[in-house]
Amino acid sequence: MPVLDKRLELGHLPTPLERADKLTDFLAGPRIFIKRDDATGLAGGGNKVRKLEYLAAAALEQGANCLVTVGGPQSNHARLTAAAAARLGLKCRLYLQGQAPRKLAGNILLDRLLGAELVFCGEAGYPEIYAQIDRDGARLREQGVEIYKIPVGGSTPVGALGYVRAVTEELVPQCRQAGLRPAAIIVAAGSGGTMAGLMLGLAVAGWEVPVCGYSVGPDARTLQREVADIHNGAARLLGVPHCIQPEQVCIDATPSGTGYGIATPQALEALALFARLEGILLDSVYTAKAAAGMIADIRRGRWKDEAVVFLHTGGWPALFAKDDVELWLREEGEQCR
């Protein structure tokens, strides 16, 4: 498919598919494999690198010289957008929710180190921020700056092509080489683009393997609509007939807890299990919540005697700014005395 070739090479690809034998033994459930997209290489790695390979290519094709995106204050996507811009010699503006912090930590420190200009937007929601970006874009154009606006998470049909390619050119061949036909592919679901690309990639590859998305904040119905819209838009770009309805998107919103960015006890347990059994760092906002959902399902007997693939989407730099994780570790340390 020629559309899949319209990308820049920004990541260290392919990423490994690894067995998690100690975690498998501990949970006494299905064989667990981890697709290590935390190891995509660019500025700490993560799933957004695959999306940015396509989005940055589109930006250059349109003559842009500045990448612009939005996110929460510890956005992994924002960090990697800044890194992609630095690699390509472009400017970068990041519009982040919340107030400017008194101390640089986690992804915000890395954003600054990578040379991005940070715009803190207070309590504004994404529609208001997008409107501000459009106003600023008109002003910047007079200064010779042509922006390319990337929505939250890079979750667009163009960005989703990164995961179509990840499935067709990496994951399916890796599974076949390992003699593996997973019962499910498990992923954190936030803005929906990664899940949409996974589902479309599996359809293109002719693999009837379900993708189980565990919400990190949004409600299930909202995510189902967003994933289906991105999936269908990407299918149109590829010229393939694999369109879906929202109800075909499998979302479990239980792991989201009380809201986006707030670690649950189950997520903290998953964070510790992956670190202490496999030496793998998750993050408490995305991957630990998806892992918590997977672990809960395994403990209920789901996928018994089968195999699952957990997509590790990265995000560990945000751990250095998570007070709730630090507090939990301190309390655990006190209990061990």
C-alpha positions as CSV (number, residue, x, y, z in Angstrom):
1,M,0.0,0.0,0.0
2,P,1.8,3.2,-1.2
3,V,0.2,5.3,1.6
4,L,2.1,3.3,4.2
5,D,5.4,4.4,2.6
6,K,4.7,8.1,3.2
7,R,6.6,8.3,6.5
8,L,9.9,9.5,7.9
9,E,12.2,7.2,9.8
10,L,12.3,8.5,13.4
11,G,12.1,5.4,15.5
12,H,14.3,2.4,16.3
13,L,12.1,-0.2,14.6
14,P,11.1,-3.0,14.7
15,T,10.6,-3.1,18.5
16,P,10.9,-6.5,20.2
17,L,8.2,-8.9,21.2
18,E,9.2,-10.4,24.5
19,R,8.0,-13.2,26.7
20,A,7.0,-12.1,30.3
21,D,7.6,-15.5,31.9
22,K,7.8,-14.4,35.5
23,L,4.7,-12.3,35.2
24,T,3.0,-15.3,33.5
25,D,4.0,-17.6,36.4
26,F,2.9,-15.1,39.0
27,L,-0.5,-14.7,37.6
28,A,-1.0,-18.4,36.7
29,G,-3.0,-17.4,33.6
30,P,-2.3,-17.0,29.9
31,R,1.2,-16.7,28.5
32,I,2.0,-13.0,28.4
33,F,4.0,-11.3,25.6
34,I,5.0,-7.7,25.6
35,K,5.4,-5.6,22.4
36,R,8.0,-3.2,23.5
37,D,7.0,0.1,21.9
38,D,8.5,1.8,24.9
39,A,11.7,1.0,23.0
40,T,11.1,3.1,19.9
41,G,14.2,5.1,20.7
42,L,13.3,8.8,20.1
43,A,13.7,10.8,23.3
44,G,12.7,8.1,25.7
45,G,10.5,6.2,23.2
46,G,6.8,5.4,23.2
47,N,4.0,4.7,20.8
48,K,3.7,8.3,19.5
49,V,6.9,7.9,17.5
50,R,5.0,5.6,15.0
51,K,2.3,8.2,14.6
52,L,4.8,11.1,14.2
53,E,6.6,9.3,11.4
54,Y,3.5,9.9,9.4
55,L,2.3,13.2,10.8
56,A,5.7,14.9,10.5
57,A,5.9,13.6,6.9
58,A,2.6,15.2,6.2
59,A,3.8,18.5,7.9
60,L,6.8,18.7,5.6
61,E,4.7,17.9,2.5
62,Q,2.5,20.8,3.4
63,G,5.5,23.2,3.8
64,A,5.2,23.6,7.6
65,N,8.2,24.6,9.7
66,C,6.6,24.3,13.1
67,L,4.9,21.3,14.8
68,V,2.1,22.2,17.2
69,T,0.2,19.9,19.5
70,V,-1.8,19.8,22.7
71,G,-1.9,17.7,25.8
72,G,-1.9,17.4,29.5
73,P,1.1,18.9,31.5
74,Q,2.9,15.5,31.4
75,S,2.0,14.6,27.9
76,N,4.2,11.9,26.4
77,H,2.9,12.9,22.9
78,A,4.1,16.4,23.5
79,R,7.5,15.3,24.5
80,L,7.9,13.1,21.4
81,T,6.5,15.9,19.1
82,A,9.2,18.2,20.5
83,A,11.8,15.5,19.8
84,A,10.6,14.9,16.3
85,A,10.7,18.6,15.6
86,A,14.3,18.8,17.0
87,R,15.3,15.9,14.8
88,L,13.9,17.5,11.7
89,G,15.1,21.0,12.4
90,L,11.6,22.4,12.9
91,K,10.2,24.7,15.5
92,C,7.8,23.3,18.1
93,R,5.0,24.8,20.2
94,L,3.3,22.8,22.9
95,Y,-0.1,23.9,24.3
96,L,-0.4,22.2,27.7
97,Q,-3.4,22.2,30.0
98,G,-2.8,23.6,33.5
99,Q,-0.5,26.3,35.0
100,A,3.2,26.7,34.4
101,P,4.9,24.6,37.1
102,R,7.3,26.2,39.6
103,K,9.7,23.2,39.1
104,L,10.6,21.5,35.8
105,A,10.1,17.7,36.2
106,G,9.3,14.7,34.1
107,N,8.1,15.4,30.5
108,I,8.0,19.2,31.0
109,L,11.7,19.2,31.8
110,L,12.3,17.2,28.6
111,D,10.1,19.4,26.5
112,R,12.2,22.4,27.5
113,L,15.4,20.5,27.0
114,L,14.3,19.6,23.5
115,G,13.7,23.2,22.7
116,A,10.0,23.4,22.5
117,E,8.1,26.6,23.3
118,L,5.5,25.8,26.0
119,V,2.1,27.6,26.2
120,F,0.2,26.8,29.4
121,C,-3.6,27.1,28.9
122,G,-5.0,26.9,32.5
123,E,-8.4,25.3,32.7
124,A,-9.2,25.7,29.0
125,G,-10.6,22.6,27.3
126,Y,-9.3,21.2,24.0
127,P,-11.8,23.0,21.8
128,E,-10.7,26.4,23.3
129,I,-7.1,25.4,22.9
130,Y,-7.5,24.5,19.3
131,A,-9.2,27.8,18.7
132,Q,-6.2,29.6,20.3
133,I,-3.8,27.6,18.1
134,D,-5.7,28.8,15.0
135,R,-5.5,32.4,16.1
136,D,-1.8,32.1,17.0
137,G,-1.2,30.3,13.7
138,A,-2.5,33.3,11.7
139,R,-0.2,35.7,13.7
140,L,2.8,33.4,13.4
141,R,2.3,33.1,9.6
142,E,3.1,36.9,9.4
143,Q,6.4,36.1,11.0
144,G,7.2,33.3,8.5
145,V,6.2,30.4,10.8
146,E,3.9,27.9,9.1
147,I,2.4,25.6,11.7
148,Y,1.2,22.0,11.4
149,K,-1.5,21.3,14.0
150,I,-1.5,17.8,15.5
151,P,-4.6,16.9,17.6
152,V,-4.2,15.5,21.1
153,G,-2.3,12.2,21.1
154,G,-1.6,12.4,17.4
155,S,-4.8,10.5,17.0
156,T,-5.8,11.1,13.4
157,P,-6.3,8.8,10.5
158,V,-2.9,9.8,9.3
159,G,-1.3,9.1,12.7
160,A,-3.1,5.7,12.9
161,L,-1.2,4.5,9.9
162,G,1.8,4.0,12.1
163,Y,0.0,1.2,13.9
164,V,-1.4,-0.3,10.7
165,R,2.2,-0.7,9.7
166,A,3.3,-1.9,13.1
167,V,0.8,-4.8,12.9
168,T,1.3,-5.8,9.3
169,E,5.1,-5.4,9.1
170,E,6.1,-6.3,12.7
171,L,3.6,-7.8,15.1
172,V,2.0,-10.4,12.9
173,P,5.4,-11.7,11.5
174,Q,6.8,-11.7,15.0
175,C,3.9,-13.7,16.3
176,R,4.1,-16.2,13.5
177,Q,7.9,-16.6,14.0
178,A,7.1,-17.4,17.7
179,G,4.3,-19.8,16.8
180,L,1.9,-17.5,18.5
181,R,-1.7,-16.7,17.8
182,P,-2.8,-14.4,20.6
183,A,-6.2,-14.5,22.1
184,A,-6.1,-10.7,22.5
185,I,-3.9,-7.6,22.0
186,I,-4.2,-5.4,25.1
187,V,-3.6,-1.6,24.9
188,A,-4.2,1.5,26.9
189,A,-7.0,3.6,25.3
190,G,-6.8,7.4,25.7
191,S,-7.2,9.4,22.5
192,G,-8.0,6.2,20.5
193,G,-5.5,6.4,17.6
194,T,-3.3,3.6,18.6
195,M,-6.2,1.2,19.1
196,A,-7.7,2.3,15.8
197,G,-4.5,1.5,14.0
198,L,-4.1,-1.9,15.7
199,M,-7.6,-2.9,14.7
200,L,-7.2,-1.8,11.1
201,G,-3.8,-3.4,10.8
202,L,-5.2,-6.7,12.0
203,A,-8.1,-6.5,9.5
204,V,-5.6,-5.7,6.7
205,A,-3.5,-8.6,7.7
206,G,-6.5,-10.9,7.8
207,W,-6.0,-11.8,11.5
208,E,-9.2,-12.1,13.5
209,V,-7.6,-11.2,16.8
210,P,-9.6,-8.9,19.2
211,V,-8.0,-5.7,20.5
212,C,-9.0,-5.0,24.1
213,G,-8.7,-1.4,25.1
214,Y,-8.6,-0.3,28.7
215,S,-9.6,3.3,29.1
216,V,-7.3,5.7,31.0
217,G,-10.0,8.3,31.5
218,P,-12.7,8.7,28.8
219,D,-16.0,6.9,29.1
220,A,-16.4,3.8,27.0
221,R,-19.0,5.2,24.5
222,T,-16.9,8.2,23.8
223,L,-13.8,6.1,23.1
224,Q,-15.8,3.7,21.0
225,R,-16.9,6.5,18.7
226,E,-13.5,8.1,18.5
227,V,-11.7,4.8,17.7
228,A,-14.3,3.9,15.0
229,D,-14.0,7.4,13.4
230,I,-10.2,7.2,13.3
231,H,-10.2,3.6,12.1
232,N,-12.6,4.4,9.3
233,G,-10.7,7.5,8.2
234,A,-7.5,5.5,8.0
235,A,-9.3,2.8,6.0
236,R,-10.4,5.4,3.5
237,L,-6.8,6.7,3.2
238,L,-5.6,3.1,2.5
239,G,-8.5,2.4,0.1
240,V,-9.6,-0.7,2.0
241,P,-13.2,-1.7,2.8
242,H,-12.6,-2.5,6.5
243,C,-15.0,0.0,8.2
244,I,-16.4,-0.6,11.6
245,Q,-19.2,0.6,13.9
246,P,-18.5,2.0,17.4
247,E,-20.1,-1.1,19.1
248,Q,-17.4,-3.2,17.5
249,V,-14.7,-1.5,19.6
250,C,-14.0,-3.3,22.9
251,I,-13.4,-0.8,25.7
252,D,-13.3,-1.5,29.4
253,A,-13.5,1.8,31.3
254,T,-13.1,0.2,34.8
255,P,-9.3,0.8,35.1
256,S,-9.8,4.6,34.6
257,G,-10.7,4.9,38.2
258,T,-11.6,8.4,39.4
259,G,-10.2,10.1,36.3
260,Y,-7.3,10.8,33.9
261,G,-3.9,11.0,35.5
262,I,-5.0,9.7,38.9
263,A,-3.3,6.4,39.8
264,T,-5.5,3.7,41.2
265,P,-4.3,1.1,43.7
266,Q,-4.6,-1.5,41.0
267,A,-2.5,0.5,38.6
268,L,0.2,0.9,41.3
269,E,0.2,-2.8,41.9
270,A,0.6,-3.4,38.1
271,L,3.5,-0.8,38.1
272,A,5.3,-2.8,40.8
273,L,4.6,-6.2,39.3
274,F,6.1,-5.3,35.9
275,A,9.1,-3.6,37.5
276,R,9.9,-6.2,40.1
277,L,9.1,-9.3,38.0
278,E,10.3,-8.2,34.5
279,G,12.4,-5.1,35.1
280,I,10.0,-3.1,32.9
281,L,8.9,0.4,33.7
282,L,5.3,1.3,33.1
283,D,3.7,4.7,33.7
284,S,0.9,5.3,36.2
285,V,-1.3,7.3,33.7
286,Y,-1.5,4.9,30.7
287,T,0.3,1.6,30.7
288,A,-0.2,0.7,34.4
289,K,-3.9,1.2,34.1
290,A,-4.1,-1.0,31.0
291,A,-1.9,-3.6,32.8
292,A,-4.3,-3.4,35.8
293,G,-7.2,-4.1,33.6
294,M,-5.4,-7.1,32.0
295,I,-4.4,-8.5,35.4
296,A,-8.0,-8.2,36.8
297,D,-9.3,-10.1,33.8
298,I,-6.6,-12.8,34.1
299,R,-7.5,-13.2,37.8
300,R,-11.1,-13.7,36.8
301,G,-10.0,-16.6,34.5
302,R,-10.0,-14.8,31.1
303,W,-7.7,-16.2,28.4
304,K,-6.8,-19.2,30.6
305,D,-4.3,-21.5,28.8
306,E,-4.1,-19.0,25.9
307,A,-1.7,-16.2,25.1
308,V,-2.0,-12.4,25.1
309,V,0.1,-9.5,23.8
310,F,0.4,-6.4,25.9
311,L,1.4,-3.3,23.9
312,H,3.7,-1.3,26.0
313,T,3.2,2.3,24.8
314,G,5.9,3.9,26.9
315,G,5.5,6.9,29.1
316,W,8.0,6.2,31.9
317,P,9.5,9.7,32.0
318,A,6.3,11.0,33.6
319,L,7.1,8.9,36.6
320,F,9.6,11.5,37.7
321,A,6.8,14.0,38.2
322,K,4.2,11.8,39.8
323,D,3.7,12.7,43.4
324,D,1.2,9.9,43.9
325,V,3.7,7.2,42.9
326,E,6.4,8.7,45.2
327,L,3.9,8.8,48.1
328,W,2.9,5.2,47.5
329,L,6.6,4.1,47.5
330,R,7.3,6.0,50.6
331,E,4.4,4.5,52.4
332,E,5.4,1.0,51.2
333,G,8.9,1.7,52.6
334,E,7.5,2.7,56.0
335,Q,5.5,-0.5,56.2
336,C,8.6,-2.6,55.5
337,R,10.6,-1.2,58.5
